[in-house]
């Protein structure tokens, strides 16, 4: 089976959705799940390690290094 390579330029937001921007607390690449750390309000990679880290804020749509702006699509319920 062939491997598909996707980049954020391959996708677009649907009608009615919007992107947000925040500061990264770690290196982030597109399509990673993010959470906001309450102690510094920066975005980090979501995980199941703690309740805070398991609260998904959204999905990254851009890459960013530490302390750079990162674009993301907020998760909605």
Secondary structure by P-SEA (a helix, b strand, c coil): cbbbbbcccccccccccbbbbbbbccccccbbbbbbccccccccccccccccccccccccccccccccbbbbbbbcc
